[in-house]
Amino acid sequence: MISAKDRGRIQAQMQRDESKIVNIVLSDAQQVAGEIEKATHEGIFMVDGRYYGYESIKEINGL
């Protein structure tokens, strides 16, 4: 699970106009990549419709 600090970083990134493409490492060691549509208190929503809850995210790279 990612920390509250990391969640804050994600929210700050969403406010910028730069790329929102990230690589997400999940708790089961699976890695996924894509563009973030929005980040809420529930988790990360991707442009292609995928959703990842914070409890299943180990690390987010590319912010």
LINZIJO-V480217 format. One record per pair of residues at least 4 apart in sequence whose C-alpha atoms are under 6 Angstrom apart, sorted by sequence separation. I is the first residue (numbers start at 0). J is the second residue. D is the distance in whole Angstrom. If there is no record, write none. Layout:
# LINZIJO-V480217
i:I j:J d:D
i:I j:J d:D
This chain:
# LINZIJO-V480217
i:25 j:29 d:5
i:38 j:42 d:6
i:45 j:49 d:5
i:24 j:29 d:6
i:38 j:43 d:5
i:24 j:30 d:5
i:44 j:50 d:5
i:23 j:30 d:6
i:37 j:44 d:5
i:43 j:50 d:6
i:23 j:31 d:5
i:36 j:44 d:6
i:43 j:51 d:5
i:22 j:31 d:6
i:36 j:45 d:5
i:42 j:51 d:6
i:22 j:32 d:4
i:35 j:45 d:4
i:36 j:46 d:5
i:42 j:52 d:4
i:21 j:32 d:6
i:34 j:45 d:6
i:35 j:46 d:6
i:42 j:53 d:5
i:21 j:33 d:6
i:34 j:46 d:6
i:20 j:33 d:5
i:20 j:34 d:4
i:19 j:34 d:5
i:19 j:35 d:5
i:26 j:55 d:5
i:25 j:55 d:6
i:26 j:56 d:6
i:25 j:56 d:4
i:26 j:57 d:5
i:25 j:57 d:5
i:24 j:57 d:6
i:24 j:58 d:5
i:23 j:58 d:6
i:23 j:59 d:5
i:22 j:59 d:6
i:22 j:60 d:5
i:21 j:60 d:6
i:21 j:61 d:5
i:0 j:53 d:6
i:0 j:54 d:5
i:0 j:56 d:5
i:1 j:57 d:6
i:0 j:57 d:5
